[in-house]
Amino acid sequence: MSMLNVFNIAGSALNAQSVRLNTTASNLANADSVVAEDGQPYRAKQVVFAARPVVGGSKDAVGVQVTQVVESAAPMRLVYEPNNPAANADGYVEMPNVNVVEEMVNMISASRSYQNNVEVMNTARTLLQRTLQIGAQ
Amino acid sequence: MKNLLDNSLRVHQAALNTQAYRQQLLASNIANADTPHYKARDIDFRSALQGVLDGRSGALALATTARGHMSGVQSNPLERFVKYRQELQSAVDGNTVNMDVERAAFAENSIHYEASVTFINGLLSGMQRAISGQ
């Protein structure tokens, strides 16, 4: 039934946007992490969205799926700190390639999209309830 | 013999189906607002409803002689009325979802859906009153 598919579609979008929000949160949190788990500076991560038909729905019910999380190829930020133990021979420290402004924009965009999809779900719920009450006096 | 109730409900039932299907398409558009290369789709309600009422929605029978051939059977009869939305403002990533347009269409379609439900309820309660002789 078409109306029930709306929940699957909006739900997949909520999931995708929350993964994006999570990634943004990690990037912002690690904007100054000189050493990550692998000993290298932290690299900014970005999610890749793809349109996919939702499970159990027709091919018109297109939801969102996070297909992969890629690491940013942007050059690392070099900061001149000769006294830092992590500095290289020239006195530069490799800092993460997180672009804080970009991440803030991503965060706002993700939360707006999330809100839109929540609204879609609420509307679909109301309409379904009305449908179920057809004929009830 | 088709009774009066069937006949009067038929158009509302078709409208409700079309509106529910359209709601699904619009939800897909809103969900994919950030997906690269996604193309927004919608149906023209008037032509879709007319098509459904005229019975122009039957699946096409295609002979499939090889394994790779498509059956030609549509999963939903309304599928053939789906069109891509005209692009208003191009995006670099090839996405054609315009959130303002989609939200307006979604709100409008919701109201129409509710209206259809109200019509059906009105018809049913009218019939009920007629049956009970009030």
Interface residues (C-beta under 8 A of the other chain):
Chain A: M1 S2 M3 N5 V6 I9 A10 S12 A13 Q17 R20 F49 A50 A51 S58 K59 D60 A61 V62 G63 V64 S109 A110 S113 N116 N117 V120 T123 A124 T126 L127 R130 T131 Q133 I134 G135 Q137
Chain B: L16 N17 A20 Y21 Q23 Q24 L25 A27 S28 I30 A31 N32 A33 D34 T35 P36 H37 Y38 R41 S75 N76 E79 V82 M99 R103 F106 A107 S110 Y113 E114 V117 I120 N121 L124 S125 Q128
